[in-house]
Amino acid sequence: MSKLTIEELKQALKRLPDWELVRDREAITRKFKFMDFDAAFAFMTRAALMAAKMDHHPEWFNVYNKVDVILATHDAGGVTQKDIDLATAMDGYGIIGQRR
């Protein structure tokens, strides 16, 4: 899978307003905040099952009710459609139990 052009990436991020580019790296990131640890863990479980199905795995960090996610396709050296698809799925999963 080839990485997205800068124009394709800009268009994709318009559809993913809570995601942003990672500084000094070709990747996208989002911070999720949930009501409690159970909700954060449920989100991670849903996302992990989707990632396994896609054979595309996120970088993430969890502390209590927070989950920080970074997505990039290492083989492509940047963001691909796989990252956009996983980010879109995570946005859907993140609605459940999320705290803004």
FITOR-361709 format. One line per field, with one value per residue: residue in three letters; x, y, z of N, C-alpha, C in turn. Coordinates in nm, 3 decimals, decimal comma, m for minus. Example, Ala and Ser with C-alpha at 12.3 -4.5 7.8 and 13.67 -1.06 7.14 Angstrom:
REM residues 2
type [ALA:SER] .
n.east [1,319:1,285] .
n.north [m0,569:m0,225] .
n.up [0,780:0,708] .
ca.east [1,230:1,367] .
ca.north [m0,450:m0,106] .
ca.up [0,780:0,714] .
c.east [1,320:1,290] .
c.north [m0,330:0,003] .
c.up [0,780:0,787] .
This chain:
REM residues 100
type [MET:SER:LYS:LEU:THR:ILE:GLU:GLU:LEU:LYS:GLN:ALA:LEU:LYS:ARG:LEU:PRO:ASP:TRP:GLU:LEU:VAL:ARG:ASP:ARG:GLU:ALA:ILE:THR:ARG:LYS:PHE:LYS:PHE:MET:ASP:PHE:ASP:ALA:ALA:PHE:ALA:PHE:MET:THR:ARG:ALA:ALA:LEU:MET:ALA:ALA:LYS:MET:ASP:HIS:HIS:PRO:GLU:TRP:PHE:ASN:VAL:TYR:ASN:LYS:VAL:ASP:VAL:ILE:LEU:ALA:THR:HIS:ASP:ALA:GLY:GLY:VAL:THR:GLN:LYS:ASP:ILE:ASP:LEU:ALA:THR:ALA:MET:ASP:GLY:TYR:GLY:ILE:ILE:GLY:GLN:ARG:ARG] .
n.east [0,084:0,058:0,181:m0,025:m0,065:0,022:m0,197:m0,409:m0,395:m0,458:m0,725:m0,837:m0,800:m0,979:m1,214:m1,171:m1,174:m1,076:m0,827:m0,476:m0,170:0,139:0,406:0,721:0,716:0,579:0,280:m0,042:m0,233:m0,433:m0,595:m0,782:m1,038:m1,200:m1,487:m1,405:m1,165:m1,267:m1,424:m1,226:m1,068:m1,252:m1,283:m1,020:m1,015:m1,214:m1,093:m0,853:m0,942:m1,045:m0,810:m0,653:m0,802:m0,763:m0,496:m0,322:m0,168:m0,203:0,000:m0,010:m0,095:m0,193:m0,336:m0,523:m0,813:m0,748:m0,644:m0,391:m0,327:m0,130:m0,103:0,045:0,180:0,429:0,577:0,522:0,622:0,478:0,151:m0,121:m0,410:m0,500:m0,444:m0,619:m0,862:m0,856:m0,845:m1,094:m1,264:m1,188:m1,276:m1,551:m1,577:m1,487:m1,688:m1,853:m1,877:m1,713:m1,549:m1,551] .
n.north [m0,117:0,219:0,534:0,815:1,109:1,450:1,612:1,425:1,337:1,573:1,605:1,372:1,420:1,626:1,490:1,366:1,528:1,530:1,423:1,471:1,575:1,422:1,575:1,616:1,368:1,132:1,067:1,018:1,139:1,102:1,191:1,019:1,042:0,892:0,792:0,629:0,374:0,125:0,192:0,297:0,069:m0,100:0,037:0,006:m0,269:m0,313:m0,167:m0,309:m0,558:m0,487:m0,386:m0,618:m0,767:m0,611:m0,642:m0,445:m0,240:m0,026:0,229:0,282:0,433:0,390:0,525:0,493:0,650:0,745:0,728:0,744:0,764:0,673:0,657:0,507:0,372:0,168:0,022:0,166:0,409:0,626:0,780:0,582:0,461:0,258:0,352:0,570:0,437:0,282:0,486:0,604:0,395:0,380:0,630:0,587:0,381:0,519:0,688:0,565:0,581:0,800:1,091:1,433] .
n.up [0,000:m0,087:0,040:0,127:m0,075:0,003:m0,047:m0,058:0,205:0,346:0,263:0,373:0,647:0,683:0,704:0,939:1,192:1,456:1,451:1,400:1,237:1,324:1,485:1,330:1,203:0,973:1,032:1,192:1,471:1,768:2,071:2,299:2,546:2,810:3,012:3,221:3,327:3,242:3,017:2,848:2,814:2,688:2,446:2,345:2,314:2,115:1,906:1,880:1,788:1,537:1,420:1,412:1,232:1,007:0,978:1,067:1,286:1,567:1,726:2,062:2,379:2,706:2,995:3,271:3,204:2,957:2,618:2,396:2,057:1,776:1,431:1,153:0,853:0,858:0,664:0,434:0,492:0,589:0,607:0,510:0,325:0,489:0,746:0,761:0,739:0,975:1,166:1,121:1,200:1,472:1,561:1,553:1,746:1,965:2,048:2,232:2,571:2,587:2,707:2,673] .
ca.east [0,000:0,140:0,139:m0,108:m0,003:m0,013:m0,334:m0,499:m0,393:m0,536:m0,866:m0,876:m0,807:m1,103:m1,319:m1,130:m1,133:m1,009:m0,694:m0,381:m0,039:0,240:0,520:0,848:0,696:0,464:0,183:m0,153:m0,252:m0,553:m0,605:m0,918:m1,059:m1,323:m1,545:m1,327:m1,075:m1,344:m1,462:m1,103:m1,028:m1,349:m1,243:m0,897:m1,050:m1,280:m0,994:m0,757:m1,005:m1,048:m0,671:m0,611:m0,872:m0,701:m0,352:m0,266:m0,171:m0,172:0,086:m0,097:m0,052:m0,312:m0,331:m0,657:m0,923:m0,693:m0,576:m0,326:m0,307:m0,054:m0,119:0,131:0,212:0,576:0,628:0,505:0,693:0,386:0,009:m0,187:m0,554:m0,522:m0,445:m0,743:m0,971:m0,851:m0,882:m1,240:m1,324:m1,163:m1,368:m1,681:m1,567:m1,458:m1,810:m1,907:m1,806:m1,613:m1,563:m1,488] .
ca.north [0,000:0,339:0,641:0,919:1,236:1,552:1,656:1,318:1,339:1,690:1,574:1,270:1,482:1,704:1,396:1,319:1,655:1,513:1,370:1,570:1,524:1,413:1,664:1,552:1,229:1,115:0,986:1,095:1,108:1,150:1,159:0,985:1,046:0,819:0,812:0,555:0,274:0,022:0,243:0,304:m0,068:m0,150:0,099:m0,058:m0,405:m0,302:m0,123:m0,417:m0,660:m0,433:m0,379:m0,755:m0,805:m0,535:m0,668:m0,310:m0,225:0,109:0,258:0,351:0,445:0,401:0,547:0,503:0,676:0,811:0,646:0,824:0,676:0,718:0,565:0,520:0,244:0,168:m0,029:0,270:0,529:0,738:0,751:0,519:0,446:0,171:0,438:0,647:0,342:0,247:0,608:0,618:0,294:0,421:0,740:0,525:0,310:0,616:0,757:0,494:0,605:0,906:1,218:1,542] .
ca.up [0,000:m0,097:0,130:0,067:m0,108:0,102:m0,078:m0,013:0,351:0,390:0,242:0,470:0,779:0,689:0,747:1,071:1,253:1,586:1,425:1,349:1,199:1,429:1,458:1,294:1,162:0,884:1,105:1,248:1,613:1,838:2,213:2,342:2,690:2,838:3,145:3,320:3,269:3,171:2,885:2,769:2,780:2,589:2,320:2,298:2,271:1,984:1,809:1,860:1,704:1,401:1,372:1,380:1,108:0,900:0,984:1,077:1,431:1,613:1,841:2,157:2,517:2,791:3,139:3,327:3,110:2,838:2,518:2,292:1,941:1,659:1,318:1,035:0,791:0,859:0,536:0,332:0,535:0,612:0,626:0,396:0,342:0,605:0,865:0,757:0,769:1,117:1,240:1,108:1,289:1,610:1,592:1,583:1,874:2,070:2,091:2,347:2,696:2,574:2,779:2,596] .
c.east [0,089:0,088:0,061:m0,024:m0,046:m0,156:m0,436:m0,507:m0,473:m0,686:m0,917:m0,891:m0,927:m1,219:m1,291:m1,082:m1,062:m0,868:m0,605:m0,251:0,053:0,356:0,646:0,835:0,575:0,369:0,069:m0,176:m0,385:m0,545:m0,753:m0,924:m1,197:m1,371:m1,461:m1,239:m1,151:m1,382:m1,339:m1,060:m1,122:m1,316:m1,121:m0,925:m1,116:m1,178:m0,893:m0,815:m1,011:m0,907:m0,621:m0,676:m0,808:m0,552:m0,276:m0,278:m0,127:m0,058:m0,007:m0,044:m0,177:m0,274:m0,473:m0,762:m0,877:m0,623:m0,523:m0,288:m0,222:m0,071:m0,026:0,154:0,363:0,635:0,621:0,579:0,605:0,245:m0,049:m0,338:m0,587:m0,530:m0,575:m0,861:m0,973:m0,889:m1,034:m1,311:m1,307:m1,253:m1,506:m1,682:m1,551:m1,579:m1,866:m1,820:m1,707:m1,649:m1,489:m1,431] .
c.north [0,124:0,449:0,746:1,040:1,338:1,601:1,552:1,316:1,456:1,664:1,473:1,331:1,576:1,618:1,339:1,439:1,643:1,457:1,482:1,503:1,522:1,503:1,580:1,406:1,222:1,014:1,078:1,049:1,164:1,105:1,135:0,994:0,988:0,844:0,745:0,452:0,169:0,067:0,253:0,165:m0,128:m0,093:0,028:m0,200:m0,402:m0,266:m0,234:m0,526:m0,614:m0,429:m0,517:m0,800:m0,736:m0,568:m0,535:m0,264:m0,085:0,112:0,329:0,342:0,469:0,425:0,577:0,528:0,742:0,710:0,740:0,729:0,746:0,611:0,604:0,380:0,241:0,124:0,077:0,398:0,650:0,690:0,694:0,513:0,354:0,252:0,518:0,558:0,306:0,368:0,628:0,518:0,334:0,537:0,685:0,454:0,407:0,690:0,695:0,522:0,718:1,029:1,322:1,645] .
c.up [0,000:m0,005:0,054:0,030:m0,003:0,078:m0,033:0,140:0,406:0,375:0,344:0,610:0,794:0,738:0,886:1,153:1,387:1,573:1,371:1,311:1,319:1,389:1,431:1,252:1,070:0,948:1,150:1,391:1,663:1,983:2,245:2,494:2,719:2,981:3,254:3,249:3,190:3,030:2,794:2,724:2,677:2,451:2,262:2,248:2,133:1,876:1,779:1,770:1,558:1,342:1,333:1,249:0,987:0,883:0,981:1,222:1,475:1,713:1,938:2,298:2,600:2,935:3,184:3,218:2,979:2,747:2,410:2,179:1,836:1,551:1,204:0,981:0,772:0,726:0,426:0,369:0,556:0,630:0,497:0,423:0,459:0,734:0,873:0,792:0,917:1,203:1,237:1,199:1,435:1,651:1,628:1,717:1,991:2,122:2,219:2,470:2,693:2,655:2,697:2,687] .
